[in-house]
Amino acid sequence: MGGSAILNPEGRYYQHLKSAFEADCEGNYWAEEIMFMERNSRDFVTRIERINDNAEAICNVLQAHLLVKDDLVSGKNFALTLPYVVLAYYWELDWAAGFRHVSGAASH
């Protein structure tokens, strides 16, 4: 698994981050990995725009869900992970409810 970071030379933490990256960087990519990373970066802007649009759509759906609204208002620590769990296990909520101690927690 690989990734990249772009540092802004005008940024406040540029020198600190650059030094940290230089100290921890391991140049151990295979040539094929570099080729795939370059190829996958060609449409980066388009892919990020699509990811942002999808993330916004998911947020809109979750904000409309009563369970999410209640938990976000209550300020509980699990408020941010709950939407992910609801989406990831939506079709298994009844099954998952059998493992919960709070009745009705997995209702949809």
N, C-alpha and C positions, 0 to 999 in steps of 0.2 A: 504494500500500500504506500502510495506516495502523495505528495502534495507540494504546494509552493506558497510562498508569501511574497508580497511586493511591499517594500518599505519605501515610504515617502522621505526623501532626503531633507525635505523641509519640515518634517514632523518633529514634534517635541521629544519623542523617545527614540528617534532614528539611531543615534550613535549607540545607545544602550542596547537596543534590539539587534543592531548589526553585529555588535560585539558578541552578544549571546548566541546568535546564529552561527557566527564564525567559530566560536568555541565548541559548539555542539554538532556542527555539520559533519556528516559522514558522506563522502562522495562515493557511495557504493552501489549506484544504480547500474543495471545492465544496459547495454546499448538499446535493446528492444524496449525496455521500460521507458527510456528517454524518448524514443520515437513515438510510443503510444501517448505519453504525456503531452508531447508537442502536438500530435494530431488532435487529441481531445481538447486542447486549449484553443484551437482555431475558432470554434463557435462558442467560446466562453460567455461572451456578453449575451448572446441569444439564450443560452441555457440558463444563465443566472436570471434573466428576465422571466423565463418560464417558471423557474423555481420560486421566484418572488411572487408571481401571479398565483401559483398554486398554494403557496404558504398563506397568502392573503385570503384566498377562498376558504381554506381550512379554518383560519381564524374566524372568519365570518360565520361559518357553520357552527363552530364551537361556542362563539359568543352568544348565539341564539339558543343554545341548549340550556335548559333550566338548571340542570345539575352543575354545569360549569359555572354559570352565573352565581349560584349559591356558594360554591366553594371559593370562587375568587373574591367574593365579598367578605367571606369569613376570614380570609387571610391565612388559611391553613397552609402548611409547608407543602402538602401534596397537591396543591391547586394547579401547579404547572405540569405535573406529570400525569394527572388524571385525564386530561384530554387525549394524550397519547395512548394511554391504556384503553380508553373507550374506543378509540379508532382502531387500534391494533387488534383488539379482541372483541369487536362489536358483535360478531356472529357467535361468540362463545360466552357472552355475558351471563346467561342463565347458568351455564356450567361453572363459570368462575365464581358465581354467587355462592356456590356450595362451599367455597374455601374462605368466605368472609365471616367475620364475627358480627358485623353490623347488618341487620336484615334490611333488604331493599336497596343496598348500596349499589348493586349492579343492575338496577331496573333501567329500562330504556323506553 
